[in-house]
Amino acid sequence: MSKSIRWPFVLRGVAICSFIIFVLLPLALYIALSPVVAQPLYNKLIFQPTKYPTGDWSCATICGIKPEDADFKSENGNKLHGLLYELPGAQKTVLLSQGSAYNCTDRRYLAEQFLQIGCSILVYDYSGYGKSTGEPSMQGICEDGTGALKYLTDVKKLTLDKIVLAGESLGTLVAGRLASNYKCAGVILLCPLSSLRNTACDTFDFLNYYPDFAFSDACKKLDNLTALKDSTVPKLLISGTADRLVKIKRSDELFATAAMPKTYIRIDGADHEDKVMMEYPGLRSGVRKFIASL
């Protein structure tokens, strides 16, 4: 004769398994994916560097200008590298903080844009990109940007009023942070991020369920809404209404929040630095007019 089923034992086992599956595992996953715990994972998602020798390192001339190697140190001690295009007679030098992918050899199209409107330009690599040493991090990119700015002031002997800060995509957070700390001539933000946290939450919906303390201090400091709210440095924002990476509502919010003086080039139908944006008739003339006003 078969033994009777021990229902209390079975029910207790079901309850324990259900608790593990529906409570403990989701809680463990929630904690494991929190930005402050899983920062190494998010660093891998944010930063996509290509290191030397990947890239075109032939240092070809642009607009008749052959770049010179710029070697300097980050504020964190890493050795950084960049390409400096010095245009004879230029009244302004652009310091470009690049986006999250590739390296400085892939920014020649932006170097050409600024050279054609009469500016010199320094394009540099963050730690772990191109020929720069170390590894990229949320905290490190701002320290790298400060090192690049000090190269222009300390080595090239440029005064701050001769330097225009510029950033593209992720680099707009670096340029904005620099603009809040240094009274440079102006700041140009191409496809600007309002903050790293906003962009992350827009990309991954589940991050919206984390409280403020779940985000690292380094992440929270990459915030243009705060950086530009009180900065009196003249600002130019360039955004596309069809940008799939940075929602246009974020750029609109950033422009509304930023202190005067400020200018906005809002390009209908343009995606993230796509052909529509880069070939927009009013883009170059707008940038030229902005720089001429500084």
C-alpha positions in Angstrom: 0.0 0.0 0.0 1.4 3.4 -1.0 2.3 5.9 1.6 0.0 8.9 1.9 1.2 12.3 0.6 2.6 14.5 3.3 0.9 17.6 2.2 2.3 20.0 4.9 5.8 19.0 3.7 4.9 19.4 0.0 3.3 22.8 0.6 6.2 24.0 2.7 8.6 23.0 -0.2 6.4 24.8 -2.8 6.4 27.9 -0.6 10.1 27.8 -0.2 10.7 27.3 -3.9 8.3 30.0 -4.8 10.0 32.4 -2.4 13.3 31.7 -4.0 12.1 32.0 -7.6 9.8 35.0 -7.2 11.4 37.0 -4.4 15.1 36.1 -3.8 16.2 35.6 -7.4 14.6 38.9 -8.7 16.0 40.7 -5.7 19.5 39.3 -6.3 19.2 40.2 -10.0 18.0 43.7 -9.1 21.0 44.2 -6.8 23.4 42.7 -9.3 22.3 45.0 -12.1 22.2 48.2 -10.0 24.6 50.8 -11.6 26.8 51.1 -8.5 27.3 47.3 -8.3 27.5 46.5 -12.0 29.6 49.5 -13.0 32.3 47.4 -14.7 29.5 45.9 -16.9 28.1 49.4 -17.7 31.6 50.7 -18.5 31.9 47.9 -21.1 28.6 49.1 -22.6 29.4 52.8 -22.5 33.0 52.8 -23.7 33.9 51.1 -27.0 37.5 52.1 -27.7 39.7 51.1 -30.5 43.4 50.9 -29.5 46.5 51.6 -31.6 47.4 50.3 -34.1 43.7 50.0 -35.1 42.8 53.2 -37.1 44.4 55.2 -39.8 47.5 56.6 -38.2 49.0 58.0 -41.4 48.4 61.5 -40.1 47.2 62.6 -43.5 46.8 66.4 -44.0 43.4 68.0 -43.7 42.9 71.4 -45.5 46.6 71.5 -46.0 47.4 71.0 -42.3 49.4 68.0 -41.1 48.6 67.2 -37.5 51.2 67.0 -34.8 51.2 64.5 -32.0 50.0 65.9 -28.7 51.3 63.9 -25.7 50.2 64.9 -22.2 48.9 63.5 -18.9 45.5 63.1 -17.6 44.7 64.4 -14.1 44.7 60.7 -13.0 48.2 60.2 -14.3 47.5 58.2 -17.5 49.5 59.2 -20.5 47.2 60.6 -23.2 47.6 61.2 -26.9 45.9 63.4 -29.4 46.2 65.0 -32.8 46.6 68.8 -33.0 45.8 70.6 -36.2 47.2 74.1 -36.0 45.9 76.5 -38.5 48.1 79.5 -39.1 46.4 82.7 -38.0 43.5 81.0 -36.3 41.9 83.1 -33.6 40.4 80.1 -31.8 41.4 76.5 -31.0 38.7 73.9 -30.5 39.2 71.2 -27.9 37.1 68.2 -29.0 36.0 65.6 -26.5 34.9 62.7 -28.6 32.1 60.2 -28.4 32.2 56.7 -26.9 33.5 54.7 -29.8 36.7 54.3 -31.9 39.6 56.8 -31.5 40.9 60.2 -32.5 41.8 59.1 -36.1 38.0 58.6 -36.7 37.3 62.3 -36.0 38.9 63.8 -39.1 35.6 64.7 -40.5 35.0 67.0 -37.5 38.5 68.3 -37.6 37.9 69.3 -41.3 34.7 71.1 -40.3 36.4 73.3 -37.8 39.5 73.9 -40.0 37.3 75.1 -42.8 35.7 77.8 -40.6 39.1 79.0 -39.5 39.8 77.2 -36.2 42.7 75.1 -35.0 41.6 71.8 -33.3 42.9 69.3 -30.8 41.3 65.9 -31.0 42.4 63.6 -28.1 41.9 60.1 -26.9 40.5 59.2 -23.5 42.4 56.7 -21.4 42.4 53.3 -23.1 41.6 54.7 -26.5 44.1 55.0 -29.4 47.6 55.5 -28.0 46.4 56.6 -24.6 47.2 54.4 -21.6 44.9 53.1 -18.9 41.3 52.2 -19.1 38.3 54.4 -19.7 35.9 55.2 -16.8 33.1 57.6 -15.9 35.3 59.4 -13.5 38.4 59.3 -15.8 37.0 60.9 -18.9 36.6 64.3 -17.1 40.1 64.0 -15.7 41.3 63.3 -19.3 39.4 66.3 -20.5 41.1 68.5 -17.9 44.5 67.2 -18.9 43.8 68.1 -22.5 42.7 71.6 -21.6 45.8 72.1 -19.5 48.0 70.9 -22.4 46.6 73.8 -24.5 47.1 76.3 -21.7 50.3 75.1 -20.2 52.2 73.7 -23.2 50.7 75.7 -26.1 50.3 78.8 -23.9 46.7 79.5 -25.0 44.6 81.6 -22.8 41.1 80.3 -22.0 39.4 83.0 -24.1 41.1 81.5 -27.1 39.8 78.0 -26.5 36.4 76.7 -27.6 35.2 73.5 -25.8 33.4 71.0 -28.1 31.9 67.6 -27.5 30.1 65.0 -29.4 27.6 62.6 -27.8 29.3 61.2 -24.7 31.9 63.9 -25.0 29.3 66.6 -24.5 29.3 65.6 -20.8 33.0 66.2 -20.6 32.8 69.5 -22.5 29.9 70.6 -20.2 31.8 69.8 -17.1 34.8 71.7 -18.3 32.6 74.7 -19.2 31.3 74.7 -15.6 34.8 74.9 -14.2 36.7 77.0 -16.7 35.7 80.3 -18.3 36.6 79.4 -21.9 35.4 81.3 -25.0 32.4 79.0 -25.6 31.1 75.4 -25.7 29.6 73.5 -28.6 27.6 70.4 -27.9 26.9 68.1 -30.9 24.1 65.6 -30.1 24.2 66.5 -26.4 23.4 64.3 -23.5 21.4 66.0 -20.7 23.0 63.5 -18.3 24.5 60.1 -18.4 21.8 58.8 -16.0 19.0 60.1 -18.3 20.5 58.5 -21.4 21.0 55.2 -19.5 17.4 55.2 -18.3 16.1 56.1 -21.7 18.1 53.2 -23.2 17.4 50.6 -20.5 13.9 51.1 -19.0 14.6 48.9 -15.9 17.2 51.5 -14.7 14.3 53.8 -14.0 13.3 51.6 -11.0 16.6 52.3 -9.2 16.8 55.1 -6.5 19.3 57.8 -6.6 21.8 56.1 -4.3 22.0 53.1 -6.7 23.9 55.3 -9.2 27.6 56.0 -8.6 28.9 59.5 -7.8 30.9 59.5 -11.1 27.7 58.8 -13.0 25.7 61.5 -11.3 28.5 64.1 -11.9 28.2 63.6 -15.7 25.2 65.9 -15.8 24.9 68.8 -18.2 21.6 69.9 -16.7 23.6 70.8 -13.6 26.8 71.8 -15.3 25.2 74.3 -17.7 22.5 75.7 -15.4 24.8 78.4 -14.0 27.6 78.5 -16.5 27.9 81.9 -18.3 30.1 80.4 -21.1 28.3 80.9 -24.4 26.7 77.7 -25.5 25.7 76.2 -28.9 23.6 73.0 -28.9 23.1 71.0 -32.1 20.5 68.2 -32.1 18.5 66.1 -34.5 14.7 65.5 -34.0 15.1 61.9 -35.1 18.0 61.0 -32.8 17.5 57.4 -31.7 20.3 57.5 -29.0 19.5 60.9 -27.4 15.9 61.7 -27.3 15.1 65.2 -28.7 13.1 66.0 -25.5 16.3 65.7 -23.6 18.1 68.2 -25.8 15.1 70.5 -25.5 15.1 70.2 -21.8 18.9 70.9 -21.7 18.5 74.0 -23.8 15.7 75.3 -21.7 17.7 74.7 -18.5 21.1 76.1 -19.7 21.9 79.6 -18.6 22.2 82.4 -21.2 23.9 83.1 -23.6 22.8 80.1 -25.7 22.0 79.1 -29.2 20.1 76.0 -30.6 20.4 74.4 -34.0 17.6 71.9 -34.1 17.7 69.8 -37.3 14.4 68.2 -38.4 14.7 64.5 -39.3 18.4 64.2 -38.3 19.6 61.2 -36.4 22.8 60.9 -34.3 25.5 62.6 -36.3 24.1 61.1 -39.5 24.3 62.4 -43.1 21.2 64.6 -42.7 22.8 66.4 -39.7 26.3 66.8 -41.1 25.1 68.0 -44.5 22.4 70.3 -43.1 22.9 73.7 -44.9 22.6 75.8 -41.7 25.1 73.7 -39.6 28.4 75.1 -40.8 27.1 78.6 -41.1 25.6 78.4 -37.6 28.8 77.1 -36.1 30.8 79.8 -38.0 28.5 82.5 -36.7 28.7 81.3 -33.2 32.5 81.2 -33.1 32.7 84.6 -34.7 30.5 86.0 -31.9 32.9 84.8 -29.2 
